[in-house]
Amino acid sequence: MDVVLEEVLAILTRTPRVLDAQLRGLPDAWLAANEGPDTWNPRNVVGHLIDGEDLDWIPRARIILGQGPERRFEPFDRFRHLSRTLPINDLLETFAERRAANLDTLRSWHIGPRELALTGEHPEFGTVTLNQLLAAWVAHDLDHLNQVERVLAVRYRETVGPWKAYLSILKPRA
């Protein structure tokens, strides 16, 4: 199934607003919540999304659309964001600005079926299409929105007492 650009934009446009509504102004105890050792807190997630805006989605789409002799993507450091220490409001604003600029770029390309079939080379997955890259961008956003919700809920995993049995967000991940 080919992605539909309007549907891609419908999700990608909302992500910064959703995160802003969830996280802006929360006390640090919520923003520092995580699921245990080597897991991310909401601040980490926003930092990671900023890195994706800078180094992943649009730069890789440019490589695919350029169809130059070198179509191999640079490896993406999924943990680069862990060094960020900015306040959450600054991170949210940076993410919103970068996402808006990237979506303006995406809209300007007027992508159709021919472009969606073009390929690039992912350092780990091999040949990928622009269609797959755009679908992954949407799924990636949704995955991290889910992660933020889960991390916030896990903070009260034990505090909810017997209601834990009815709260699927608090059940251990498989």
C-alpha positions in Angstrom: 0.0 0.0 0.0 1.3 3.4 -0.9 1.2 6.1 1.7 -1.1 9.0 1.0 0.8 12.3 1.6 -2.3 14.0 3.2 -2.6 11.1 5.7 1.2 11.2 6.5 0.9 15.0 7.1 -2.2 14.5 9.3 -0.2 12.6 11.8 3.2 14.3 11.5 1.6 17.7 11.8 -0.1 16.8 15.1 2.8 15.2 16.9 4.4 18.4 18.2 1.0 19.7 19.4 0.3 16.4 21.2 3.6 16.4 23.0 3.3 20.0 23.9 -0.1 19.4 25.4 1.2 16.4 27.3 4.5 17.7 28.6 4.6 21.5 28.8 4.6 22.7 32.3 4.7 19.3 33.9 6.7 19.0 37.1 10.2 17.5 36.8 9.1 14.3 38.5 6.9 13.5 35.5 9.5 14.5 33.0 12.2 12.3 34.6 9.9 9.3 34.8 11.1 6.2 32.9 10.6 2.5 32.7 13.8 1.5 34.5 17.5 1.3 33.6 18.5 2.2 30.0 15.0 3.5 29.2 14.0 7.0 28.1 12.0 9.7 29.9 9.7 12.1 28.1 12.5 14.7 27.8 14.7 12.0 26.1 12.0 11.2 23.6 11.6 14.8 22.5 15.3 15.1 22.1 15.4 12.0 20.0 12.6 13.3 17.8 14.6 16.6 17.3 17.5 14.5 16.1 15.3 12.7 13.7 14.1 16.0 12.3 17.7 17.1 11.8 19.4 13.9 10.7 16.9 11.2 9.6 13.7 11.6 7.8 14.1 14.6 5.4 17.9 14.1 4.9 17.2 10.5 3.9 14.3 11.5 1.7 16.6 13.9 -0.1 19.0 11.1 -0.8 16.2 9.0 -2.2 14.7 11.8 -4.3 18.2 12.9 -5.6 18.9 9.4 -7.1 22.6 10.3 -7.2 25.3 7.7 -7.4 25.6 7.5 -3.6 22.2 6.5 -2.2 23.4 5.0 1.1 22.1 6.8 4.2 24.4 7.9 7.0 23.9 5.8 10.1 21.6 7.5 12.6 22.8 7.7 16.2 19.6 6.8 18.1 21.2 7.8 21.4 22.7 11.2 20.5 19.9 13.0 22.3 20.9 11.7 25.7 23.3 14.6 26.1 20.6 17.2 25.9 19.8 19.1 29.1 17.6 21.8 27.9 14.3 22.6 29.7 11.3 20.7 28.2 9.7 23.9 26.9 12.8 24.7 24.9 12.9 21.1 23.5 9.2 21.2 22.6 9.6 24.6 20.8 12.7 23.3 18.9 10.9 20.2 17.9 7.8 22.1 16.7 10.0 24.5 14.6 12.0 21.8 13.0 9.0 19.6 12.3 7.1 22.5 10.6 10.1 23.3 8.4 10.5 19.7 7.4 6.8 19.3 6.6 7.0 22.5 4.5 9.9 20.8 2.6 7.9 17.5 2.2 4.9 19.4 0.8 7.1 21.3 -1.6 8.2 18.1 -3.3 4.8 17.2 -4.6 5.4 13.5 -4.1 3.5 11.0 -6.3 3.6 7.3 -7.0 6.8 7.5 -9.0 8.7 9.2 -6.2 7.3 6.8 -3.6 8.9 3.9 -5.5 12.4 5.4 -5.5 14.9 3.7 -3.3 17.8 4.5 -1.0 20.2 2.2 1.0 19.7 2.0 4.7 22.9 1.0 6.5 21.1 -1.8 8.4 18.0 -2.7 6.4 19.4 -2.5 2.8 17.2 -1.2 0.0 14.2 0.9 1.2 11.6 3.0 -0.7 10.5 6.5 0.0 7.1 5.0 0.6 8.6 2.9 3.4 10.5 5.8 4.8 7.4 8.0 5.1 5.3 5.2 6.6 8.1 4.5 9.1 8.2 8.3 10.0 4.5 8.1 10.9 4.8 4.8 12.8 7.9 6.2 14.6 5.9 9.2 15.8 3.1 7.0 17.0 5.5 4.7 18.7 7.1 7.5 20.7 3.7 9.1 21.6 2.8 5.7 23.0 6.1 5.5 24.8 5.5 8.9 26.5 2.0 7.9 27.6 3.3 4.6 28.9 6.2 6.2 30.8 3.9 8.7 32.5 1.5 6.0 33.5 4.2 3.7 34.8 5.1 6.3 37.4 1.9 5.2 39.2 2.1 1.5 38.4 2.1 0.5 42.1 0.2 3.5 43.4 -3.0 2.5 41.6 -3.3 -0.6 43.7 -5.9 -3.1 42.5 -6.9 -1.0 39.5 -3.6 -2.2 37.9 -5.5 -5.3 36.8 -7.7 -3.2 34.5 -5.1 -0.8 33.2 -3.4 -2.3 30.1 -0.9 0.6 29.9 0.6 -0.7 33.2 1.0 -4.3 32.1 4.6 -5.4 31.4 5.7 -5.1 27.8 6.3 -8.3 25.9 
